[in-house]
Amino acid sequence: MIIAMLMAVLSAAPALQAPPAPIALSPGTQYDSRIPTLAQVVGHDYGEAISTPEQIVAYFKALEAASSGRLTLVEYGRSYEGRPLCVALIGDPKWVSPAGLERLRAALGALADPRTAATDQDLLVRTRVPVVVWMLHSVHGNEISSSEAAMAEAYHLLAAQGDPKVEAVLRDAVVMIDPLQNPDGRARFIASNQQGSGPQPNSEPASIEHDEPWPGGRPNHYLFDMNRDWLALSQAETRARVRFGLQYPAHIVADLHEMGGDATYFFAPPAEPANPYITPRQQDWLRAIGKENARRFDARGFAFFAREVFDSFYPGYGDSWPMFNGAVAMTFEQASPRGLVFRRDDDTLLTYREAVVHHVTAALSTIETAAANRDAILRDYRDYRRSAIADGEKAAVREYLVPPGIDPSRTRAFGDKLTEHGIEVRRLEDPVKAGTRMLPAGTLAISAAQPSFRLLRNLMEPDIKMDEKFIKEQERRRQKRLGDQIYDVTAWSLPLLFDVEVVPSATPVAGRAVRLSASGGVPPPTPPTPPALPPAKAAYLLPWGSQTAAAVAGAVRAGVRVHTGGEPFTIGTRTFDVGTAIVRVAENPPEALSRLAAILARHPVEVVPLDSTWVDEGMSLGSMQVALVKSPKVLLVWDRPAQSDSAGWARYVIEQRFGLPVTVVRAGTLRRLDLGRYNVLVLPSGSYGGTIGDDDLRRLRDWISGGGVLVTLADASRWASGEKVGLLATATLMRDGQPAGVEKDAKKPAAADPAKPFDYEKTIQPDAELPESVPGAVMRVALDREHWLAAGLDDEIQAVVEGTRVFNPIKLDKGRNVGVYAKKDRLVSAGFAWPTSIDLLAQRTFLVDQPLGRGHVIAFAEDPNFRAVSEATELLFINAVLLGTSR
Ligand SMILES: [Zn+2]
């Protein structure tokens, strides 16, 4: 009996189980001993340990040195923490030796642009352009097996001997292996994994080596999910990658990920709904590559699935951007051991080595399929680029025109963003007639007839529709509370998110124009050395906008005295809106003005020189309504319970977009902090109930009353409006429109009325429910332009709305509703929302300014910095941070 119990205890101790013997990368393959193995370079074999970012680079350098010109390592950028981003190009030295790379770029560029003189005969037969396979790994830093597989892929291609499939790859393909898209995230994962590890790896999923602390290794330094950033291109890593992708346009792309440890392996074809701009030929190739992967997985007995989960609707994934440029792109997902060994729910063990081998199997299958089908893939790619131009020529919108508008710097940023995507954008040098309107010089013109037409449509169109059948199915699931299958946001139109106007033209526009440069916009005019302001006797005016906010943030820090107008005013025929920055010459010594000139050379904004401060109408420049912009001393809350993405987006926008310093503190540190040293506190989305107690709330309220500005984002606003917290005099609403926390009268079930039939459907409805979740749509928000928070924006902007938050508007005696959702019939400008959500959100509040003593509580219903994709709401946020302390 005792022995039996002891046996039971022993067999239940998972850490003592020996991991199974390592499985082969590729059974039966003989490898060339002149090519170094991972063990020879870094001391461990594939899957034996989690290679660090430094070891990965070291191994690729060793492979390069031994490759006889068949592998060249290109550093294409750096992460925010300074780690190199590299791609190993593998193939015939004719294409991938350092001298061959230029030839490769030229050939790929000619293939990508059917308008060039090169014929298919030239490219496919005479030049024999290789099929380019771009393998992307570990964009999510804690999806570790992917990078380990990248090294094994390269090793196999260089070292496998007598394998005709590999020989075909080296002859007919160029394989571009990006082993580590997110080195900072991987370093973060490895640190927490090592700190948690014991003498033996522990397989328990709950053990600390698998269980990452906030924020985890998934995101990059600014806590962005970079697999959603291929739309906004906000992060340095993504921008560098897209620059590389435009230099070396690929034909087949795979992005290798990990998913939950209890799953198996996922590959193409993807789940519904498909983006309507994916062509049938691309779908055919996804299926063909998927089937070959399946054949090889079956041959080795590896389980897999396709189609069920990961969709291809949202265009910001790593596999969608290449897709809309004509490549066949796919996502692979391996069950994650999140360490060296992981106990699945069914008590089997998943080892790191197995995960690596699964990825290598899918990767090699894809690479070899591409090489074997070079001619057909390249012809289809060429046809794709050709048909894109033809479709653009036939499109109802033949040319998109974007006039400079209320904030020309924002329009310029919009044009720059499109060129970063590889879209051809012209800036017209003369006014242009569009229908009955005359658009001024400087209007951007974007022709639909270009090889990236389908990407352009995705970026520009307000509404890319999901399949009707799919929507019906979601409605059915919703009724049963099954949860929807919408994987990501359903709207992303860049003109809406930049809040720029698009004037469609049915005909092409001719006339003098400058093509914006592919490296990201028009190069700024060379600043005069040293930069100087135009002469002015009295003052300079800077109309407010995103770039002005950035320039003023810099100027204030550099000791320039800058004021901001609280009301509009007119000088001559020109009216200046609320927020206009005013720099008085008398207040600023010449050194300060030259510092301002240097700052303005970096931020191209309009500067209006004044010899007199006389105003013809409205607020005078010496009015009480004009306030000094104080240098904001910003505190941003980090760590639990803040949501990591919201915290990271806010930090990125403050530091990188607007150049403001910010002190980032853990939520738990707030209580021992001298708040008096700061004047702005940003609370990212999160629920702070367990962290900010009654005493802290009292201190917070005193600090606000004394002039502090509290900015709450999304769920933090929900927390602030809670009855017990009481920082915000508005209420969040439930599904039935009742304020949260209010008990319903009829809690008790009414006695059954024998006269009435029993209503089953009614009886099973929940008593109190959050509003239905908006899966991520773009909605119209009307702004109160008399309020300083709305400075630099027009009457209506667009905001990304997602989740379950609905706020009642604040009463007039308590504060101002600076942003209010539009009426029901025109609320949604793009994307999908349930009719019940639309009913609830219409005319509810989006942005509240609630004065408290000498300070403010400024509450956003949604996250204004969502993925750093929405220029308009980011400006609202920075107005709160930068201008709040002056008001
Ligand atoms: Zn992933």
Residues whose N, C-alpha, C, O or C-beta is under 5 A from the ligand:
A	BS01	ZN	H140 E143 H257 E258
